[in-house]
Amino acid sequence: MMSNPDLIRMASEGMKNMRTEDLKYAAEQMRNIPPEQIANLSARVARSSPEELAALRTQAEAQQSYYMQGALSLKNQVFPYVNQPRKHPV
């Protein structure tokens, strides 16, 4: 797998855009994955074509954008109520 220059380039590009906190979180998540599952995923990635990997990346980015838009929508719907003065019953 490591001999594939396209995979190495894609991984390097992805890591350039990550913050330190993101890298720490990813490392923590990797500790919780069984070695057999990592080996299986590595083999699947190694067999994938660059086009398939690009499609997976695009799908992941679209899903992340969808989640972010949903979170922002909820925030914008709730925010006006949070800033209203509270009326206490007498």
C-alpha positions as CSV (number, residue, x, y, z in Angstrom):
1,M,0.0,0.0,0.0
2,M,2.7,2.5,0.9
3,S,4.3,2.1,-2.6
4,N,1.3,3.7,-4.2
5,P,2.3,7.4,-4.8
6,D,-1.3,8.5,-5.4
7,L,-2.3,7.2,-1.9
8,I,0.7,8.8,-0.3
9,R,0.0,12.2,-2.0
10,M,-3.7,12.1,-1.0
11,A,-2.9,11.2,2.6
12,S,-0.3,14.0,2.7
13,E,-2.7,16.6,1.3
14,G,-5.4,15.5,3.7
15,M,-3.1,15.8,6.7
16,K,-1.9,19.3,5.6
17,N,-5.4,20.6,6.2
18,M,-5.8,19.0,9.6
19,R,-5.4,20.9,12.9
20,T,-3.3,19.5,15.7
21,E,-6.5,18.7,17.6
22,D,-7.8,16.8,14.6
23,L,-4.7,14.7,14.4
24,K,-4.8,13.9,18.1
25,Y,-8.5,12.9,17.8
26,A,-7.7,10.7,14.8
27,A,-4.9,9.0,16.6
28,E,-7.2,8.4,19.6
29,Q,-9.8,6.9,17.4
30,M,-7.3,4.6,15.7
31,R,-6.3,3.2,19.1
32,N,-9.8,1.8,19.4
33,I,-9.9,-0.1,16.1
34,P,-8.8,-3.7,16.2
35,P,-5.7,-4.6,14.1
36,E,-7.6,-7.0,12.0
37,Q,-10.0,-4.3,10.9
38,I,-7.2,-1.9,10.1
39,A,-5.5,-4.6,8.0
40,N,-8.8,-5.3,6.1
41,L,-9.3,-1.5,5.5
42,S,-5.7,-1.1,4.3
43,A,-6.1,-4.0,1.9
44,R,-9.3,-2.5,0.5
45,V,-7.7,0.9,0.0
46,A,-4.7,-0.7,-1.7
47,R,-7.0,-2.4,-4.2
48,S,-9.0,0.8,-4.9
49,S,-8.3,2.9,-7.9
50,P,-7.5,6.6,-7.5
51,E,-10.9,7.4,-9.0
52,E,-12.7,5.3,-6.3
53,L,-10.6,7.0,-3.6
54,A,-11.5,10.4,-5.0
55,A,-15.2,9.5,-5.1
56,L,-15.0,8.3,-1.4
57,R,-13.3,11.5,-0.5
58,T,-15.9,13.6,-2.3
59,Q,-18.7,11.6,-0.6
60,A,-17.1,12.2,2.9
61,E,-16.7,15.9,2.2
62,A,-20.4,16.1,1.1
63,Q,-21.5,14.3,4.2
64,Q,-19.4,16.6,6.5
65,S,-20.9,19.6,4.7
66,Y,-24.4,18.2,5.2
67,Y,-23.9,17.7,8.9
68,M,-22.4,21.2,9.3
69,Q,-25.3,22.8,7.5
70,G,-27.7,20.9,9.7
71,A,-25.9,22.1,12.9
72,L,-25.8,25.7,11.7
73,S,-29.5,25.5,10.8
74,L,-30.4,24.3,14.3
75,K,-28.2,26.9,15.9
76,N,-29.8,29.7,13.9
77,Q,-33.3,28.4,14.8
78,V,-32.5,28.2,18.5
79,F,-30.3,31.2,18.9
80,P,-33.0,33.9,18.9
81,Y,-34.8,32.1,21.8
82,V,-31.6,31.8,23.9
83,N,-31.0,35.5,23.8
84,Q,-34.6,36.5,24.7
85,P,-35.0,37.9,28.2
86,R,-36.6,35.3,30.5
87,K,-40.0,36.0,32.0
88,H,-40.2,34.6,35.5
89,P,-43.7,33.8,36.8
90,V,-44.6,35.8,39.8
